[in-house]
Amino acid sequence: MYTVAGFLGVFVIAAVLTVLTLGAIFTAPGYRGPASDHFNGKVFSNYDGVKSKGFGAVLRWAMDRQPGTWQEDTVENYGKHPLSHFKEGLRITFVNHSTFLIQVDGINILTDPVWSTRVSPVSWAGPRRMRMPGIRFEDLPPIHVVAISHNHYDHLDENTLRWLAGGHHPAFVVPLGVKAFLDKRGFINVAELDWWQKQDLGNGVTIQAVPAQHFSGRGMFDRDATLWCGFLLRTSAGNIYFAGDTGYNERMFRDIATEAGEIHVAMLPIGAYKPEWFMSPIHTSPLEAVRIHKDLRAKNTIAIHFGTFPLADDGAEDPVNDLRSALETLGVPDEEFIVMKEGDYRVFD
């Protein structure tokens, strides 16, 4: 006869096996290539060896969480139908989270596109959308390029990429290792870049992968097996910097500023930063985002990575409120660091 302890033991073993199995299923293929100053042949690393917090810290955070307030808003208050193309200057539309439509020199570029309800390996659990996308997917103009900064679920959403591939047939630009994931799923026209490498997009526009301070992984066994990055777009309307996900590293951002020269528009993350003892290696606080704006000497900056998915302990309104305080503290005018509503666009001459 089985004892209670025996039943519990069987349950624990079954649970562990289930977790390991799912972890293996969702694990993405890693990069295979020569070692470099940020790749040891197996995993990638950050500037100055900065690492994301380990399993012990994850458990500590999970047991001591004090999440802020979020309220789901399912009202479909979409913005204006985007233009089919834009040649005179630069037009940037905020969709949600880190998803932006960049229109410049007749090319339409999407960054880290997410239209799914959840950013998770499963459809029934994980961070759920709190605000609707600012643009209907079916209202998108022809998308020529999709730039993906890394393989986390809130930046690489496989469902959205399939919809884009089926209807728009764009070119995909990804960091090292992410191409193998997309190749395995039948995506075509995928270019992968190492930090500082460039790709010609046509019409005089180039995209360059630049360093970020973050990590990667989609399953249990692929931690840091693919690269993460930001992107620098060089266009006739000026240089555009999209940071993706990143923590603050003064040396790294000064190197990016040196490489870029003048930055017309920077796009910097302000959300998923609490508690800072846990999040600071991988996500910038609003105060750090303003410091990056100053480090880059950006003419204009747009806030990204906020208000859509509850990924950390900051509430829905915390990033913008803390950004306003940070701008005042560091003496930066509000008009230099723009917070856009989903569906809104700005034209930069």
One Martini backbone bead per residue (centre of mass of N, CA, C, O) as a GRO file, in nm:
protein
  349
    1MET     BB    1   0.097   0.037   0.022
    2TYR     BB    2   0.060   0.362  -0.017
    3THR     BB    3   0.182   0.645   0.098
    4VAL     BB    4   0.177   0.975   0.129
    5ALA     BB    5   0.476   1.008   0.069
    6GLY     BB    6   0.465   0.847  -0.192
    7PHE     BB    7   0.271   1.029  -0.348
    8LEU     BB    8   0.441   1.285  -0.323
    9GLY     BB    9   0.687   1.175  -0.467
   10VAL     BB   10   0.549   1.123  -0.738
   11PHE     BB   11   0.453   1.413  -0.784
   12VAL     BB   12   0.730   1.551  -0.783
   13ILE     BB   13   0.854   1.390  -1.012
   14ALA     BB   14   0.640   1.466  -1.224
   15ALA     BB   15   0.685   1.772  -1.209
   16VAL     BB   16   0.982   1.777  -1.286
   17LEU     BB   17   0.953   1.632  -1.559
   18THR     BB   18   0.765   1.841  -1.681
   19VAL     BB   19   0.952   2.083  -1.664
   20LEU     BB   20   1.188   1.960  -1.824
   21THR     BB   21   1.031   1.903  -2.081
   22LEU     BB   22   0.938   2.193  -2.138
   23GLY     BB   23   1.222   2.317  -2.131
   24ALA     BB   24   1.318   2.156  -2.381
   25ILE     BB   25   1.101   2.238  -2.589
   26PHE     BB   26   1.162   2.566  -2.554
   27THR     BB   27   1.437   2.536  -2.642
   28ALA     BB   28   1.676   2.701  -2.811
   29PRO     BB   29   1.896   2.734  -3.035
   30GLY     BB   30   2.229   2.778  -3.066
   31TYR     BB   31   2.522   2.913  -3.127
   32ARG     BB   32   2.756   2.860  -3.408
   33GLY     BB   33   3.093   2.971  -3.348
   34PRO     BB   34   3.323   3.184  -3.300
   35ALA     BB   35   3.505   3.327  -3.082
   36SER     BB   36   3.493   3.608  -2.850
   37ASP     BB   37   3.463   3.877  -2.630
   38HIS     BB   38   3.125   3.762  -2.612
   39PHE     BB   39   3.222   3.451  -2.692
   40ASN     BB   40   3.308   3.109  -2.573
   41GLY     BB   41   3.134   2.889  -2.769
   42LYS     BB   42   2.840   2.894  -2.594
   43VAL     BB   43   2.828   3.187  -2.459
   44PHE     BB   44   2.719   3.497  -2.376
   45SER     BB   45   2.826   3.841  -2.301
   46ASN     BB   46   2.891   4.122  -2.132
   47TYR     BB   47   2.995   4.394  -2.045
   48ASP     BB   48   3.212   4.345  -1.783
   49GLY     BB   49   3.049   4.072  -1.695
   50VAL     BB   50   2.760   4.118  -1.674
   51LYS     BB   51   2.486   3.973  -1.484
   52SER     BB   52   2.229   3.808  -1.431
   53LYS     BB   53   2.032   3.676  -1.217
   54GLY     BB   54   1.991   3.406  -1.033
   55PHE     BB   55   1.800   3.161  -0.894
   56GLY     BB   56   1.804   3.271  -0.603
   57ALA     BB   57   1.695   3.555  -0.680
   58VAL     BB   58   1.433   3.461  -0.804
   59LEU     BB   59   1.317   3.340  -0.546
   60ARG     BB   60   1.327   3.594  -0.373
   61TRP     BB   61   1.140   3.759  -0.551
   62ALA     BB   62   0.894   3.563  -0.553
   63MET     BB   63   0.859   3.580  -0.226
   64ASP     BB   64   0.887   3.932  -0.234
   65ARG     BB   65   0.660   4.049  -0.385
   66GLN     BB   66   0.549   4.404  -0.499
   67PRO     BB   67   0.319   4.470  -0.695
   68GLY     BB   68   0.179   4.675  -0.889
   69THR     BB   69  -0.063   4.850  -1.064
   70TRP     BB   70  -0.311   4.693  -1.276
   71GLN     BB   71  -0.530   4.763  -1.566
   72GLU     BB   72  -0.739   4.639  -1.781
   73ASP     BB   73  -0.754   4.739  -2.141
   74THR     BB   74  -0.995   4.653  -2.411
   75VAL     BB   75  -0.999   4.900  -2.575
   76GLU     BB   76  -1.034   4.985  -2.925
   77ASN     BB   77  -0.805   5.255  -2.958
   78TYR     BB   78  -0.714   5.333  -3.245
   79GLY     BB   79  -0.520   5.457  -3.466
   80LYS     BB   80  -0.419   5.569  -3.738
   81HIS     BB   81  -0.372   5.499  -4.047
   82PRO     BB   82  -0.107   5.422  -4.194
   83LEU     BB   83   0.114   5.485  -4.408
   84SER     BB   84   0.256   5.327  -4.679
   85HIS     BB   85   0.466   5.572  -4.691
   86PHE     BB   86   0.795   5.745  -4.623
   87LYS     BB   87   1.032   6.008  -4.740
   88GLU     BB   88   0.998   6.285  -4.570
   89GLY     BB   89   1.170   6.180  -4.334
   90LEU     BB   90   1.031   6.082  -4.006
   91ARG     BB   91   0.816   5.801  -3.900
   92ILE     BB   92   0.673   5.725  -3.571
   93THR     BB   93   0.502   5.439  -3.436
   94PHE     BB   94   0.312   5.338  -3.161
   95VAL     BB   95   0.202   5.028  -3.052
   96ASN     BB   96   0.383   4.854  -2.828
   97HIS     BB   97   0.611   4.852  -2.607
   98SER     BB   98   0.865   4.765  -2.858
   99THR     BB   99   0.660   4.851  -3.086
  100PHE     BB  100   0.757   4.989  -3.404
  101LEU     BB  101   0.697   5.220  -3.669
  102ILE     BB  102   0.937   5.274  -3.922
  103GLN     BB  103   0.948   5.561  -4.149
  104VAL     BB  104   1.197   5.558  -4.413
  105ASP     BB  105   1.292   5.590  -4.730
  106GLY     BB  106   1.043   5.383  -4.805
  107ILE     BB  107   1.073   5.223  -4.530
  108ASN     BB  108   0.934   4.950  -4.334
  109ILE     BB  109   0.974   4.917  -3.977
  110LEU     BB  110   0.989   4.663  -3.730
  111THR     BB  111   0.993   4.635  -3.376
  112ASP     BB  112   0.938   4.390  -3.179
  113PRO     BB  113   0.674   4.225  -3.262
  114VAL     BB  114   0.343   4.251  -3.080
  115TRP     BB  115  -0.003   4.091  -3.089
  116SER     BB  116  -0.034   3.927  -2.857
  117THR     BB  117  -0.174   3.846  -2.546
  118ARG     BB  118   0.088   3.682  -2.485
  119VAL     BB  119   0.424   3.641  -2.321
  120SER     BB  120   0.466   3.306  -2.399
  121PRO     BB  121   0.483   2.956  -2.441
  122VAL     BB  122   0.179   2.997  -2.355
  123SER     BB  123  -0.177   3.079  -2.380
  124TRP     BB  124  -0.259   3.036  -2.044
  125ALA     BB  125   0.013   3.188  -1.961
  126GLY     BB  126   0.142   3.471  -1.848
  127PRO     BB  127   0.191   3.763  -1.968
  128ARG     BB  128  -0.063   4.005  -2.002
  129ARG     BB  129  -0.240   4.211  -2.176
  130MET     BB  130  -0.340   4.560  -2.089
  131ARG     BB  131  -0.306   4.669  -2.385
  132MET     BB  132  -0.375   4.763  -2.685
  133PRO     BB  133  -0.291   4.799  -2.980
  134GLY     BB  134  -0.251   5.091  -3.178
  135ILE     BB  135  -0.256   4.882  -3.422
  136ARG     BB  136  -0.380   4.715  -3.658
  137PHE     BB  137  -0.263   4.460  -3.829
  138GLU     BB  138  -0.439   4.511  -4.099
  139ASP     BB  139  -0.317   4.827  -4.114
  140LEU     BB  140  -0.062   4.767  -4.218
  141PRO     BB  141   0.185   4.823  -4.398
  142PRO     BB  142   0.428   4.738  -4.578
  143ILE     BB  143   0.672   4.512  -4.464
  144HIS     BB  144   1.028   4.499  -4.496
  145VAL     BB  145   1.125   4.510  -4.182
  146VAL     BB  146   1.249   4.298  -3.909
  147ALA     BB  147   1.354   4.383  -3.578
  148ILE     BB  148   1.538   4.171  -3.345
  149SER     BB  149   1.695   4.185  -3.031
  150HIS     BB  150   1.562   3.912  -2.905
  151ASN     BB  151   1.421   3.593  -2.762
  152HIS     BB  152   1.210   3.702  -2.602
  153TYR     BB  153   0.863   3.698  -2.583
  154ASP     BB  154   0.841   4.031  -2.583
  155HIS     BB  155   1.015   4.026  -2.882
  156LEU     BB  156   0.963   3.717  -2.972
  157ASP     BB  157   0.675   3.657  -3.166
  158GLU     BB  158   0.576   3.399  -3.345
  159ASN     BB  159   0.293   3.471  -3.440
  160THR     BB  160   0.359   3.747  -3.561
  161LEU     BB  161   0.575   3.647  -3.761
  162ARG     BB  162   0.383   3.470  -3.925
  163TRP     BB  163   0.193   3.693  -4.017
  164LEU     BB  164   0.413   3.856  -4.162
  165ALA     BB  165   0.518   3.637  -4.355
  166GLY     BB  166   0.237   3.580  -4.495
  167GLY     BB  167   0.171   3.906  -4.578
  168HIS     BB  168   0.484   4.053  -4.625
  169HIS     BB  169   0.774   3.935  -4.660
  170PRO     BB  170   1.013   3.999  -4.483
  171ALA     BB  171   1.296   4.104  -4.343
  172PHE     BB  172   1.524   3.962  -4.108
  173VAL     BB  173   1.677   4.101  -3.808
  174VAL     BB  174   1.932   3.939  -3.610
  175PRO     BB  175   2.095   3.793  -3.375
  176LEU     BB  176   2.297   3.567  -3.285
  177GLY     BB  177   2.112   3.249  -3.327
  178VAL     BB  178   1.813   3.327  -3.421
  179LYS     BB  179   1.811   3.202  -3.702
  180ALA     BB  180   1.781   2.902  -3.621
  181PHE     BB  181   1.495   2.932  -3.509
  182LEU     BB  182   1.365   3.036  -3.779
  183ASP     BB  183   1.456   2.815  -3.971
  184LYS     BB  184   1.310   2.576  -3.822
  185ARG     BB  185   1.019   2.742  -3.894
  186GLY     BB  186   1.049   2.856  -4.212
  187PHE     BB  187   1.202   3.104  -4.234
  188ILE     BB  188   1.295   3.376  -4.442
  189ASN     BB  189   1.513   3.618  -4.480
  190VAL     BB  190   1.770   3.589  -4.267
  191ALA     BB  191   1.966   3.811  -4.068
  192GLU     BB  192   2.273   3.796  -3.886
  193LEU     BB  193   2.422   3.977  -3.604
  194ASP     BB  194   2.680   4.127  -3.473
  195TRP     BB  195   2.838   4.330  -3.306
  196TRP     BB  196   2.877   4.603  -3.546
  197GLN     BB  197   2.719   4.495  -3.763
  198LYS     BB  198   2.599   4.519  -4.106
  199GLN     BB  199   2.298   4.614  -4.306
  200ASP     BB  200   2.145   4.637  -4.608
  201LEU     BB  201   1.810   4.787  -4.693
  202GLY     BB  202   1.808   5.014  -4.876
  203ASN     BB  203   1.780   5.339  -4.979
  204GLY     BB  204   2.042   5.404  -4.783
  205VAL     BB  205   1.986   5.189  -4.560
  206THR     BB  206   2.114   5.098  -4.237
  207ILE     BB  207   2.195   4.822  -4.014
  208GLN     BB  208   2.310   4.801  -3.666
  209ALA     BB  209   2.455   4.614  -3.433
  210VAL     BB  210   2.444   4.665  -3.080
  211PRO     BB  211   2.501   4.680  -2.769
  212ALA     BB  212   2.379   4.506  -2.477
  213GLN     BB  213   2.236   4.461  -2.139
  214HIS     BB  214   2.168   4.117  -2.100
  215PHE     BB  215   1.972   3.833  -2.217
  216SER     BB  216   1.887   3.483  -2.290
  217GLY     BB  217   1.584   3.288  -2.354
  218ARG     BB  218   1.309   3.019  -2.379
  219GLY     BB  219   1.424   2.807  -2.184
  220MET     BB  220   1.618   2.593  -1.970
  221PHE     BB  221   1.885   2.538  -2.197
  222ASP     BB  222   1.948   2.867  -2.330
  223ARG     BB  223   2.132   3.041  -2.173
  224ASP     BB  224   2.303   3.265  -2.367
  225ALA     BB  225   2.301   3.120  -2.670
  226THR     BB  226   2.216   3.406  -2.758
  227LEU     BB  227   2.198   3.714  -2.876
  228TRP     BB  228   2.200   4.063  -2.792
  229CYS     BB  229   2.048   4.388  -2.895
  230GLY     BB  230   2.079   4.668  -3.076
  231PHE     BB  231   1.992   4.949  -3.302
  232LEU     BB  232   2.133   5.111  -3.598
  233LEU     BB  233   2.003   5.368  -3.799
  234ARG     BB  234   2.085   5.475  -4.131
  235THR     BB  235   1.968   5.788  -4.262
  236SER     BB  236   1.855   6.073  -4.421
  237ALA     BB  237   1.712   6.158  -4.125
  238GLY     BB  238   1.907   6.000  -3.956
  239ASN     BB  239   1.984   5.861  -3.655
  240ILE     BB  240   1.871   5.545  -3.512
  241TYR     BB  241   1.802   5.426  -3.175
  242PHE     BB  242   1.754   5.085  -3.060
  243ALA     BB  243   1.780   4.919  -2.749
  244GLY     BB  244   1.577   4.743  -2.634
  245ASP     BB  245   1.720   4.549  -2.397
  246THR     BB  246   1.859   4.714  -2.093
  247GLY     BB  247   2.115   4.804  -1.912
  248TYR     BB  248   2.346   4.995  -1.736
  249ASN     BB  249   2.641   5.125  -1.931
  250GLU     BB  250   2.851   5.368  -1.980
  251ARG     BB  251   3.063   5.253  -2.177
  252MET     BB  252   2.868   5.140  -2.386
  253PHE     BB  253   2.720   5.412  -2.457
  254ARG     BB  254   2.975   5.560  -2.546
  255ASP     BB  255   3.042   5.370  -2.780
  256ILE     BB  256   2.780   5.418  -2.934
  257ALA     BB  257   2.816   5.722  -2.968
  258THR     BB  258   3.078   5.706  -3.130
  259GLU     BB  259   2.964   5.536  -3.366
  260ALA     BB  260   2.709   5.722  -3.439
  261GLY     BB  261   2.707   5.999  -3.339
  262GLU     BB  262   2.446   6.145  -3.439
  263ILE     BB  263   2.125   6.140  -3.270
  264HIS     BB  264   1.801   6.190  -3.352
  265VAL     BB  265   1.674   5.901  -3.244
  266ALA     BB  266   1.583   5.756  -2.942
  267MET     BB  267   1.506   5.419  -2.794
  268LEU     BB  268   1.402   5.381  -2.453
  269PRO     BB  269   1.383   5.206  -2.165
  270ILE     BB  270   1.137   5.226  -1.860
  271GLY     BB  271   1.066   4.925  -1.788
  272ALA     BB  272   1.108   4.669  -1.568
  273TYR     BB  273   1.274   4.784  -1.264
  274LYS     BB  274   1.118   4.622  -1.040
  275PRO     BB  275   1.342   4.555  -0.847
  276GLU     BB  276   1.655   4.693  -0.869
  277TRP     BB  277   1.832   4.462  -0.746
  278PHE     BB  278   1.728   4.268  -0.988
  279MET     BB  279   1.692   4.448  -1.270
  280SER     BB  280   1.948   4.636  -1.336
  281PRO     BB  281   2.123   4.450  -1.531
  282ILE     BB  282   1.860   4.445  -1.765
  283HIS     BB  283   1.705   4.715  -1.660
  284THR     BB  284   1.604   5.031  -1.691
  285SER     BB  285   1.548   5.306  -1.544
  286PRO     BB  286   1.437   5.616  -1.586
  287LEU     BB  287   1.697   5.747  -1.486
  288GLU     BB  288   1.885   5.583  -1.675
  289ALA     BB  289   1.755   5.672  -1.940
  290VAL     BB  290   1.840   5.969  -1.910
  291ARG     BB  291   2.142   5.911  -1.904
  292ILE     BB  292   2.152   5.794  -2.188
  293HIS     BB  293   2.056   6.041  -2.336
  294LYS     BB  294   2.313   6.197  -2.250
  295ASP     BB  295   2.534   6.003  -2.350
  296LEU     BB  296   2.425   6.023  -2.659
  297ARG     BB  297   2.317   6.304  -2.741
  298ALA     BB  298   2.022   6.319  -2.799
  299LYS     BB  299   1.774   6.493  -2.948
  300ASN     BB  300   1.573   6.244  -2.930
  301THR     BB  301   1.330   6.064  -2.718
  302ILE     BB  302   1.178   5.738  -2.677
  303ALA     BB  303   0.962   5.551  -2.506
  304ILE     BB  304   0.995   5.211  -2.390
  305HIS     BB  305   0.887   4.941  -2.227
  306PHE     BB  306   0.565   5.001  -2.149
  307GLY     BB  307   0.218   4.943  -2.043
  308THR     BB  308   0.151   4.624  -2.134
  309PHE     BB  309   0.341   4.431  -1.951
  310PRO     BB  310   0.370   4.250  -1.648
  311LEU     BB  311   0.720   4.191  -1.559
  312ALA     BB  312   0.717   4.336  -1.282
  313ASP     BB  313   0.673   4.570  -1.000
  314ASP     BB  314   0.581   4.778  -1.172
  315GLY     BB  315   0.348   4.978  -1.249
  316ALA     BB  316   0.183   5.126  -1.506
  317GLU     BB  317   0.264   5.437  -1.398
  318ASP     BB  318   0.563   5.446  -1.300
  319PRO     BB  319   0.750   5.510  -1.543
  320VAL     BB  320   0.634   5.794  -1.611
  321ASN     BB  321   0.656   5.924  -1.332
  322ASP     BB  322   0.967   5.869  -1.301
  323LEU     BB  323   1.051   6.022  -1.553
  324ARG     BB  324   0.965   6.307  -1.470
  325SER     BB  325   1.157   6.317  -1.227
  326ALA     BB  326   1.423   6.264  -1.383
  327LEU     BB  327   1.417   6.510  -1.568
  328GLU     BB  328   1.432   6.713  -1.338
  329THR     BB  329   1.689   6.612  -1.196
  330LEU     BB  330   1.867   6.626  -1.490
  331GLY     BB  331   1.771   6.870  -1.676
  332VAL     BB  332   1.541   6.764  -1.881
  333PRO     BB  333   1.335   6.821  -2.115
  334ASP     BB  334   1.037   6.685  -2.194
  335GLU     BB  335   1.065   6.715  -2.518
  336GLU     BB  336   1.317   6.507  -2.534
  337PHE     BB  337   1.117   6.292  -2.377
  338ILE     BB  338   0.896   6.076  -2.516
  339VAL     BB  339   0.546   6.001  -2.460
  340MET     BB  340   0.348   5.757  -2.604
  341LYS     BB  341   0.061   5.659  -2.743
  342GLU     BB  342  -0.109   5.424  -2.861
  343GLY     BB  343  -0.103   5.516  -3.214
  344ASP     BB  344   0.099   5.720  -3.216
  345TYR     BB  345   0.278   5.988  -3.388
  346ARG     BB  346   0.596   6.099  -3.532
  347VAL     BB  347   0.763   6.375  -3.686
  348PHE     BB  348   1.100   6.392  -3.819
  349ASP     BB  349   1.318   6.627  -3.982
   0.00000   0.00000   0.00000
